Amino acid sequence: MLFIALVVALWIGFVGSVVQSSERVRARSRWADAAGRVERLDGTVSARTVSTIEDGGVDSFLLVVDTAQGTVCARWERPTARSRMLLQTQVPGVGARARVWRIRDADDDGPVVVEVRDPSVEGDAPA
């Protein structure tokens, strides 16, 4: 029974990684097709949620960014367990500046990139 549960768990993980990979490929393709229609919007972080792991490192975080064109939510997840650990002090807080890159006139599921700076970098503290 334990062996069957292990096999099922591994298949679920495999299917999840295939789905995530195909989403990345689709987003990259859409960016390449829209090279002349990508626009930059300045924004401000209006909310954040941070998820940590046992040792206090950041596992993922969610930012809500307000721009002149509306609100955007962005999520960051630690790519692998062996990747460099991100500390909570490095996650931008409410009031931090952000840049939002999106495809002009794209539908709601169009790819969006949110660019924020590490607040521990000198000179980038919220105003």
JOWO-V244476 format. One record per pair of residues at least 12 apart in sequence whose ideal C-beta (glycine too) atoms are under 7 Angstrom apart, sorted by the first residue. I is the first residue (numbers start at 1). J is the second residue. D is the distance in whole Angstrom. If there is no record, write none. Layout:
# JOWO-V244476
i = [I & I]
j = [J & J]
d = [D & D]
This chain:
# JOWO-V244476
i = [27 & 30 & 30 & 30 & 31 & 34 & 37 & 37 & 37 & 38 & 38 & 39 & 39 & 40 & 40 & 41 & 41 & 41 & 41 & 41 & 42 & 42 & 43 & 43 & 43 & 43 & 43 & 44 & 44 & 44 & 44 & 44 & 45 & 45 & 45 & 45 & 45 & 45 & 45 & 45 & 45 & 46 & 46 & 46 & 46 & 47 & 47 & 48 & 48 & 48 & 48 & 48 & 48 & 49 & 49 & 50 & 50 & 52 & 57 & 57 & 57 & 58 & 58 & 58 & 58 & 58 & 59 & 60 & 60 & 60 & 60 & 61 & 61 & 62 & 63 & 63 & 63 & 65 & 65 & 65 & 67 & 72 & 72 & 72 & 74 & 89 & 89 & 90 & 90 & 90 & 92 & 92 & 92 & 93 & 93 & 95 & 95 & 96 & 96 & 96 & 98 & 98 & 98 & 99 & 100 & 100 & 101 & 101]
j = [111 & 103 & 110 & 111 & 111 & 103 & 103 & 104 & 105 & 101 & 103 & 102 & 104 & 99 & 101 & 67 & 68 & 69 & 100 & 102 & 67 & 99 & 65 & 66 & 67 & 98 & 100 & 65 & 66 & 95 & 97 & 98 & 63 & 65 & 92 & 93 & 94 & 95 & 96 & 98 & 116 & 64 & 65 & 66 & 94 & 64 & 94 & 61 & 62 & 63 & 91 & 93 & 94 & 61 & 62 & 88 & 91 & 88 & 85 & 86 & 87 & 78 & 86 & 87 & 88 & 91 & 78 & 75 & 76 & 77 & 78 & 76 & 91 & 75 & 92 & 114 & 116 & 98 & 100 & 114 & 100 & 100 & 112 & 114 & 114 & 119 & 120 & 118 & 119 & 120 & 116 & 117 & 119 & 119 & 126 & 126 & 127 & 116 & 119 & 126 & 114 & 115 & 116 & 115 & 112 & 114 & 113 & 115]
d = [4 & 7 & 7 & 5 & 6 & 4 & 5 & 5 & 7 & 6 & 6 & 6 & 5 & 6 & 6 & 4 & 6 & 6 & 4 & 7 & 7 & 6 & 4 & 6 & 4 & 4 & 5 & 7 & 5 & 6 & 6 & 7 & 5 & 6 & 5 & 7 & 6 & 7 & 4 & 6 & 7 & 5 & 7 & 5 & 6 & 4 & 6 & 6 & 7 & 5 & 7 & 6 & 6 & 7 & 5 & 6 & 6 & 7 & 4 & 6 & 7 & 7 & 4 & 7 & 6 & 6 & 6 & 6 & 6 & 4 & 7 & 5 & 5 & 5 & 7 & 6 & 7 & 5 & 6 & 6 & 5 & 5 & 6 & 6 & 4 & 7 & 5 & 5 & 7 & 5 & 4 & 7 & 5 & 6 & 6 & 3 & 7 & 6 & 6 & 5 & 6 & 7 & 5 & 4 & 6 & 5 & 4 & 7]
